[in-house]
Amino acid sequence: MNMTETVKQLIIINVIFFIGSYFVGPAATDYLALHSPLSDKFQFWQPVTHMFMHGGIMHIFFNMFALMSFGSLLERMWGPKKFLFFYFSCGLGAAALHLGANYFEIQSILSKVEFLDLSNDTIHQILNTSFRQGGYVNTEMFANDAIAILEGAGKTIDGPELQVLFDAAVINQIPAVGASGAIYGIMVAFAFLFPNGELMMMFIPIPIKAKYFVPILVGVDIYLGITGKSIFGSGGGIAHFAHVGGALFGFIMMWYWKKNQFNNNRWN
């Protein structure tokens, strides 16, 4: 099937952002990626712009491939306006759940040093204390700057407490990028409309019906997001709760539309 016009334009915009970010450099990520509201780099437009930023060639390839595969079909059924509304709503839902999960994780980590009775201003300064130098993690630099901030607030800490603050700062400062949340919403819509349609992973050629495939995919993200594990080794750098958020908002909208699709045609 041919690519629809709106999907084509979204792909073009994503590619432009991807190429442009390489020319602009780190400043593009600082301004356009999704940062924590506790970060000094957070801007109100980032919940939208982060959907057009990607972390690497494989990241943008798989997202755009899925957008072309599922999005064109949905646009043909719904039209461009409804499709765009759904796409961006899922992306914003993904951003909301990701930010909420990050905030909860940061607060959970900081609860380990509640006995220090740090002020909100001191916590904010430490959460935004840089831990990178020349593109590499520099824990010593972070420790020196954090200790100086704490001494200025009349506080002294040991190594374990400093590690807790470092962990919280890392979560606060790592931004999220990608259209994956919106893509997950689109896949949920496909599973809603074509539950018996067969899908399969690109590297695992085993066809699975969409009504099973998509929930399994989302379930894996929930598990990995809660446990902090990764199928790609340590870390992984994947915003699992953004995926879950996009899928959740997609499910809610599809459920609501299906429930109310005949409201204007019922007998009195």
C-alpha positions as CSV (number, residue, x, y, z in Angstrom):
1,M,0.0,0.0,0.0
2,N,1.2,3.5,-0.8
3,M,2.2,5.8,2.0
4,T,-0.4,8.4,2.9
5,E,0.3,12.1,2.7
6,T,0.2,12.9,6.5
7,V,2.4,10.0,7.4
8,K,4.8,11.0,4.7
9,Q,5.0,14.5,6.1
10,L,5.6,13.2,9.6
11,I,8.4,11.0,8.4
12,I,10.0,13.9,6.5
13,I,9.8,16.2,9.6
14,N,11.4,13.4,11.8
15,V,14.2,13.0,9.3
16,I,14.8,16.8,9.1
17,F,15.0,16.9,12.9
18,F,17.3,13.9,13.0
19,I,19.7,15.3,10.5
20,G,19.5,18.8,11.9
21,S,20.3,17.7,15.4
22,Y,23.7,16.4,14.1
23,F,24.6,19.8,12.7
24,V,23.3,21.7,15.8
25,G,24.9,19.4,18.3
26,P,24.0,18.9,22.0
27,A,22.1,22.2,22.0
28,A,19.3,20.5,20.0
29,T,18.9,17.9,22.7
30,D,19.0,20.6,25.4
31,Y,16.1,22.5,23.8
32,L,14.0,19.9,22.0
33,A,14.3,16.6,24.0
34,L,12.0,15.9,26.9
35,H,13.6,16.9,30.2
36,S,12.3,16.4,33.7
37,P,10.3,19.4,35.1
38,L,12.9,19.4,37.9
39,S,15.6,20.1,35.3
40,D,16.9,23.5,34.5
41,K,16.6,22.5,30.8
42,F,12.9,21.8,30.9
43,Q,10.7,23.8,28.5
44,F,7.0,23.7,27.9
45,W,7.3,22.8,24.3
46,Q,9.4,19.6,24.9
47,P,6.4,17.2,25.3
48,V,5.7,17.9,21.6
49,T,9.2,18.4,20.1
50,H,10.7,15.3,21.8
51,M,8.5,13.2,19.4
52,F,10.6,14.4,16.5
53,M,14.0,13.7,18.1
54,H,15.7,10.3,18.0
55,G,18.8,8.8,19.6
56,G,20.3,7.0,16.6
57,I,19.8,5.7,13.1
58,M,18.2,2.4,14.3
59,H,15.9,4.3,16.6
60,I,14.5,6.5,13.9
61,F,14.4,3.7,11.4
62,F,12.2,1.3,13.4
63,N,9.9,4.1,14.5
64,M,9.4,5.5,11.0
65,F,9.0,1.9,9.6
66,A,6.2,1.3,12.1
67,L,4.7,4.7,11.4
68,M,4.6,3.9,7.7
69,S,3.3,0.4,8.2
70,F,0.5,1.1,10.7
71,G,-0.1,4.9,10.3
72,S,-1.0,4.8,6.6
73,L,-3.7,2.3,7.2
74,L,-5.2,4.3,10.1
75,E,-5.0,7.6,8.1
76,R,-7.0,6.0,5.3
77,M,-9.7,4.9,7.7
78,W,-9.9,8.1,9.8
79,G,-8.6,10.9,7.6
80,P,-5.6,13.1,8.4
81,K,-7.2,15.3,11.1
82,K,-8.4,12.4,13.3
83,F,-5.1,10.5,12.7
84,L,-3.0,13.5,13.7
85,F,-5.1,14.1,16.8
86,F,-4.7,10.4,17.8
87,Y,-0.9,10.4,17.0
88,F,-0.1,13.5,19.1
89,S,-2.5,12.6,21.9
90,C,-0.6,9.3,22.3
91,G,2.7,11.1,22.2
92,L,1.6,13.5,24.9
93,G,0.3,10.7,27.0
94,A,3.6,8.9,26.6
95,A,5.4,12.1,27.8
96,A,3.0,12.5,30.8
97,L,3.5,8.9,32.1
98,H,7.2,9.1,31.5
99,L,7.6,12.3,33.5
100,G,5.3,11.0,36.2
101,A,7.3,7.8,36.5
102,N,10.6,9.7,36.6
103,Y,9.3,12.1,39.3
104,F,8.2,9.2,41.4
105,E,11.5,7.4,41.0
106,I,13.5,10.5,41.9
107,Q,11.3,11.1,45.0
108,S,11.7,7.4,46.0
109,I,15.5,7.7,45.8
110,L,15.6,11.0,47.7
111,S,13.5,9.5,50.5
112,K,16.7,7.6,51.5
113,V,18.3,10.9,52.5
114,E,15.3,12.5,54.2
115,F,17.2,12.6,57.4
116,L,19.5,15.3,55.9
117,D,16.5,17.7,55.9
118,L,17.7,19.3,52.7
119,S,15.8,22.4,51.4
120,N,14.0,22.3,48.1
121,D,16.5,24.8,46.7
122,T,19.5,22.6,47.8
123,I,17.9,19.5,46.3
124,H,17.2,21.4,43.0
125,Q,20.8,22.5,42.8
126,I,22.1,19.0,43.4
127,L,19.7,17.4,40.9
128,N,21.0,19.8,38.3
129,T,24.7,19.4,39.1
130,S,26.5,18.2,36.0
131,F,27.9,14.7,36.1
132,R,29.3,14.7,32.5
133,Q,32.6,16.2,31.2
134,G,33.6,16.0,27.6
135,G,30.8,13.5,26.9
136,Y,31.9,11.1,29.7
137,V,30.5,10.5,33.2
138,N,32.7,12.2,35.8
139,T,31.6,11.2,39.3
140,E,34.4,13.0,41.0
141,M,33.4,16.3,39.4
142,F,29.8,15.7,40.6
143,A,30.9,14.8,44.1
144,N,33.1,17.9,44.5
145,D,30.3,20.3,43.2
146,A,27.6,18.5,45.3
147,I,29.7,18.6,48.5
148,A,30.3,22.3,47.9
149,I,26.5,22.9,47.6
150,L,25.9,20.9,50.7
151,E,28.6,22.7,52.7
152,G,27.0,26.0,51.7
153,A,23.8,24.7,53.2
154,G,25.5,23.6,56.3
155,K,25.3,19.9,55.6
156,T,28.0,17.2,55.5
157,I,27.4,13.7,54.1
158,D,29.2,10.4,53.6
159,G,29.8,8.3,50.5
160,P,26.5,6.3,50.5
161,E,24.4,9.5,50.8
162,L,26.4,11.1,48.0
163,Q,25.7,8.0,45.8
164,V,22.0,8.4,46.4
165,L,22.1,12.1,45.3
166,F,24.1,11.1,42.2
167,D,21.5,8.4,41.2
168,A,18.7,11.0,41.5
169,A,20.7,13.6,39.5
170,V,21.3,11.1,36.7
171,I,17.6,10.3,36.4
172,N,16.7,14.0,36.5
173,Q,19.2,15.0,33.8
174,I,18.8,12.2,31.2
175,P,16.2,13.4,28.6
176,A,13.8,11.3,26.5
177,V,13.5,11.4,22.8
178,G,11.6,9.6,20.1
179,A,8.1,8.9,18.6
180,S,7.9,5.5,20.2
181,G,5.0,6.5,22.6
182,A,2.9,7.7,19.6
183,I,3.9,4.5,17.7
184,Y,2.7,2.3,20.5
185,G,-0.6,4.1,20.5
186,I,-0.9,3.4,16.8
187,M,-0.1,-0.3,17.3
188,V,-2.8,-0.4,19.9
189,A,-5.3,1.1,17.5
190,F,-4.4,-1.5,14.9
191,A,-4.9,-4.3,17.4
192,F,-8.3,-2.7,18.2
193,L,-9.4,-2.5,14.6
194,F,-7.7,-5.7,13.3
195,P,-7.4,-8.0,16.3
196,N,-6.8,-11.1,14.1
197,G,-4.2,-9.4,11.9
198,E,-0.9,-11.2,12.1
199,L,2.2,-9.4,13.1
200,M,5.8,-10.5,13.8
201,M,9.1,-9.1,15.0
202,M,11.5,-8.3,12.2
203,F,14.1,-10.7,13.6
204,I,11.6,-13.3,14.9
205,P,9.6,-14.5,11.9
206,I,6.7,-16.1,13.9
207,P,3.3,-14.6,13.1
208,I,1.2,-13.6,16.1
209,K,-2.3,-12.1,16.1
210,A,-2.3,-8.4,16.9
211,K,-4.6,-8.9,19.9
212,Y,-1.9,-11.0,21.5
213,F,1.2,-9.4,20.0
214,V,0.6,-5.8,21.2
215,P,-0.4,-6.7,24.8
216,I,2.7,-8.9,25.1
217,L,4.9,-6.0,23.8
218,V,3.3,-3.6,26.3
219,G,3.6,-6.2,29.1
220,V,7.3,-6.6,28.5
221,D,7.7,-2.8,28.7
222,I,5.8,-2.7,32.0
223,Y,8.0,-5.4,33.4
224,L,11.3,-3.9,32.2
225,G,10.2,-0.4,33.4
226,I,9.3,-1.7,36.9
227,T,12.4,-3.9,37.3
228,G,14.9,-1.6,35.6
229,K,16.2,-4.6,33.6
230,S,16.9,-4.5,29.9
231,I,16.8,-7.1,27.1
232,F,19.8,-5.3,25.6
233,G,22.1,-5.7,28.5
234,S,22.8,-3.3,31.4
235,G,20.9,-0.1,31.1
236,G,19.4,0.0,27.7
237,G,18.5,3.7,27.7
238,I,14.8,2.9,26.8
239,A,12.0,5.0,28.2
240,H,9.7,2.0,28.9
241,F,7.0,4.0,30.6
242,A,6.8,6.3,27.6
243,H,5.9,3.3,25.6
244,V,3.3,2.2,28.1
245,G,1.9,5.7,28.3
246,G,1.4,5.9,24.5
247,A,-0.3,2.5,24.5
248,L,-2.5,3.4,27.5
249,F,-3.7,6.7,25.9
250,G,-4.2,4.9,22.6
251,F,-6.3,2.2,24.3
252,I,-8.4,4.8,26.2
253,M,-9.2,6.7,23.0
254,M,-10.0,3.6,21.0
255,W,-12.2,2.3,23.8
256,Y,-14.1,5.6,24.1
257,W,-14.5,6.0,20.3
258,K,-15.8,2.4,20.0
259,K,-18.2,2.9,22.9
260,N,-19.7,6.1,21.4
261,Q,-19.5,5.4,17.7
262,F,-23.2,4.9,17.3
263,N,-24.4,7.6,19.6
264,N,-25.6,9.9,16.8
265,N,-27.4,7.0,15.0
266,R,-29.4,5.4,17.8
267,W,-33.2,5.3,17.7
268,N,-34.9,7.7,20.1
